[in-house]
């Protein structure tokens, strides 16, 4: 197992791509792929003696290195069919009230414990990743709302994407630009990068709607929140997957 293998075990990352797949998707030779692995540059995992790669990490790595990629790299997401509906994802992830926490770390710890993720996922590790992200820049977006997430989308081996909304029992300081403490936290878990970006886009769009934001600020009931999202699902014209991580919700 490579030095990154423990991440694969704890985070439940989907590592299905082979060296041959990566060479094809990056339009390079397999020799180049092996060289990048040997140099410790390309994120790779040893699975049963063979190198395997996670598609989301490969996309991020290629983007950072300005390596041209084949459109086929997004085929996994394209095969996923219809993009997830925000209301369905929120229903699957759940809405929780009176979640404890006296500061950012304890609040996030309680949120992580409520996430509906596979048993194999190390929740303590996930918490530390979220805290590391917060150390870079707060994920609070103002008006007492935050969308805790990591630089890389939280892509796990799950059957369907989920959005979990946690209302804190007491607002906590989150370093928001408007200075307001946070009382509502949205967390996203997705099976693909495309699904993650789509949900992030839809959520950011919905939170720009005064009516929906009012429901969140006032900690409306689960039925009220889902009802609003379902009513506006067909009329909302938010462009899918156009919000890059680190922009509107960074």
C-alpha positions in Angstrom: 0.0 0.0 0.0 1.3 3.5 -0.9 1.7 6.3 1.6 -1.8 7.4 0.5 -3.4 4.0 1.0 -4.5 4.7 4.5 -6.6 7.6 3.1 -8.3 5.1 0.8 -9.1 2.7 3.6 -10.4 5.4 6.0 -12.2 7.6 3.5 -13.8 4.9 1.4 -12.5 6.4 -1.8 -13.5 4.7 -5.1 -10.2 3.7 -6.6 -11.1 1.9 -9.8 -8.9 3.4 -12.5 -5.9 1.5 -13.7 -2.6 2.8 -15.0 -3.9 2.1 -18.5 -7.0 4.0 -17.8 -5.0 7.0 -16.5 -2.7 7.0 -19.5 -5.7 7.1 -21.8 -7.5 9.8 -19.9 -4.4 12.0 -19.7 -3.3 11.3 -23.2 0.1 10.2 -22.1 2.1 6.9 -22.2 1.9 4.4 -19.4 5.6 5.1 -18.8 4.8 8.7 -18.0 2.2 7.5 -15.5 4.7 5.2 -13.7 7.2 8.0 -13.6 4.8 10.3 -11.9 4.0 7.6 -9.4 7.7 6.9 -8.7 8.3 10.6 -8.2 5.5 10.6 -5.6 3.6 13.2 -7.6 0.5 11.4 -8.9 -1.9 10.2 -6.1 -2.0 6.4 -6.4 -3.0 3.4 -4.3 -1.7 -0.1 -4.1 -4.6 -2.5 -4.3 -3.8 -6.2 -4.5 -0.4 -5.4 -5.8 -1.7 -3.1 -8.6 -1.9 0.7 -8.8 -5.3 2.1 -8.7 -6.5 5.7 -8.9 -9.5 7.8 -7.7 -11.2 9.7 -10.5 -11.9 12.9 -8.4 -8.3 13.1 -7.3 -7.1 12.5 -10.8 -9.2 15.4 -12.1 -7.9 17.7 -9.4 -4.3 16.7 -9.9 -4.5 17.2 -13.7 -6.1 20.6 -13.2 -3.4 21.7 -10.7 -0.6 20.4 -13.0 -2.3 21.9 -16.1 -2.3 18.5 -17.8 -4.8 18.2 -20.7 -7.4 15.5 -20.0 -9.7 13.6 -22.3 -13.5 14.3 -22.0 -13.8 10.6 -21.2 -12.6 11.4 -17.7 -16.1 12.6 -16.9 -17.8 9.5 -18.3 -18.4 8.0 -14.9 -20.5 11.0 -14.0 -22.2 11.1 -17.3 -23.3 7.5 -16.9 -24.9 8.4 -13.6 -27.9 9.6 -15.5 -30.2 12.4 -14.1 -28.5 14.8 -11.8 -29.6 14.6 -8.1 -32.5 16.8 -6.9 -31.6 19.0 -3.9 -34.8 18.1 -2.1 -34.2 14.4 -2.6 -30.7 14.8 -1.3 -31.8 16.7 1.7 -34.5 14.1 2.5 -31.8 11.4 2.2 -29.3 13.2 4.4 -31.8 14.4 7.0 -32.6 17.6 8.9 -31.5 17.7 12.6 -32.4 20.2 15.3 -30.8 21.2 18.6 -27.4 19.8 17.6 -24.9 20.5 20.4 -21.6 22.3 20.2 -19.9 25.2 22.0 -17.4 26.1 19.4 -16.5 25.3 15.8 -14.7 22.0 16.5 -17.3 20.5 18.8 -20.2 21.6 16.5 -18.5 20.0 13.5 -17.8 16.8 15.5 -21.5 16.5 16.3 -22.4 17.1 12.7 -20.0 14.5 11.5 -21.5 12.0 13.9 -24.9 12.5 12.3 -23.8 12.1 8.7 -25.3 9.1 6.9 -22.1 7.6 5.6 -20.8 4.0 5.2 -19.6 2.3 8.3 -16.2 2.0 6.9 -15.7 5.7 6.8 -13.5 7.0 9.7 -15.5 9.8 11.1 -12.6 11.2 13.2 -10.5 11.4 10.1 -13.3 13.2 8.2 -13.6 15.6 11.1 -9.9 16.5 11.0 -10.1 17.0 7.2 -13.1 19.4 7.7 -11.2 21.3 10.5 -8.1 21.6 8.3 -10.3 23.2 5.6 -11.8 25.6 8.1 -8.2 26.6 9.1 -7.6 27.7 5.6 -10.8 29.8 5.3 -14.2 29.7 7.0 -17.0 28.0 5.1 -19.5 30.3 6.7 -21.4 32.2 3.9 -23.2 34.8 6.1 -26.5 35.1 7.9 -25.6 32.4 10.3 -25.2 29.7 7.6 -22.1 27.5 6.8 -21.4 24.8 4.3 -18.5 22.8 5.8 -16.6 21.0 3.1 -13.1 20.1 2.1 -11.1 21.4 -0.9 -11.7 18.2 -2.7 -15.4 17.2 -2.9 -16.4 14.7 -0.2 -16.9 11.8 -2.6 -17.6 8.5 -0.9 -18.7 5.1 -1.9 -22.4 5.8 -1.4 -25.5 4.8 -3.4 -26.9 8.3 -3.7 -25.8 11.9 -2.8 -27.0 13.4 0.5 -27.3 16.8 2.0 -27.5 17.0 5.8 -28.8 20.1 7.5 -27.9 20.6 11.1 -29.4 23.4 13.2 -27.3 24.1 16.3 -28.8 24.4 19.7 -26.6 27.5 20.2 -24.9 29.6 17.5 -21.1 29.3 17.4 -18.4 31.6 16.1 -17.3 30.5 12.6 -15.3 33.4 11.4 -17.9 34.6 9.0 -17.2 37.7 7.0 -20.4 39.3 8.3 -19.4 38.5 11.9 -22.5 36.6 12.6 -22.2 33.2 14.5 -23.4 30.1 12.7 -26.5 28.2 13.6 -27.2 26.2 10.4 -24.7 23.9 8.7 -25.2 22.1 5.4 -22.9 19.1 4.6 -22.7 17.3 1.2 -21.8 13.7 0.6 -21.7 12.6 -3.1 -20.8 9.5 -5.1 -19.3 11.6 -8.0 -17.7 15.0 -8.5 -20.4 16.0 -10.9 -23.1 15.2 -8.4 -21.2 17.2 -5.7 -20.8 20.3 -7.9 -24.4 20.1 -9.0 -25.7 20.0 -5.5 -23.4 22.8 -4.4 -24.6 24.9 -7.2 -28.3 24.2 -6.4 -27.8 24.8 -2.7 -26.0 28.1 -3.3 -28.7 29.2 -5.7 -31.5 28.3 -3.2 -29.8 30.2 -0.4 -29.9 33.3 -2.6 -33.7 33.1 -2.5 -34.9 35.3 0.4 -37.8 32.9 1.1 -35.6 29.8 1.5 -33.0 31.7 3.4 -35.7 32.9 5.8 -36.8 29.3 6.4 -33.3 28.3 7.2 -32.6 31.3 9.5 -35.9 30.6 11.3 -35.1 26.9 11.5 -38.3 25.9 9.8 -39.7 22.3 9.9 -38.3 19.6 7.6 -41.6 19.5 5.7 -41.5 23.3 5.1 -37.9 23.1 3.8 -38.5 20.2 1.5 -41.8 21.6 0.3 -40.2 24.8 -0.8 -37.4 23.0 -2.6 -39.8 20.7 -4.4 -42.0 23.7 -5.4 -39.2 25.6 -6.9 -37.3 22.6 -8.4 -38.8 23.0 -11.8 -38.7 26.7 -12.0 -35.2 27.4 -10.5 -32.8 28.1 -13.3 -29.5 27.6 -11.5 -26.9 26.4 -14.0 -25.6 23.0 -12.9 -22.0 22.4 -11.9 -20.8 25.9 -12.5 -19.7 26.9 -9.1 -16.1 25.9 -8.5 -15.1 24.8 -5.0 -13.6 27.7 -3.1 -15.7 30.4 -4.8 -19.2 31.2 -3.6 -19.0 28.9 -0.6 -15.3 29.1 0.2 
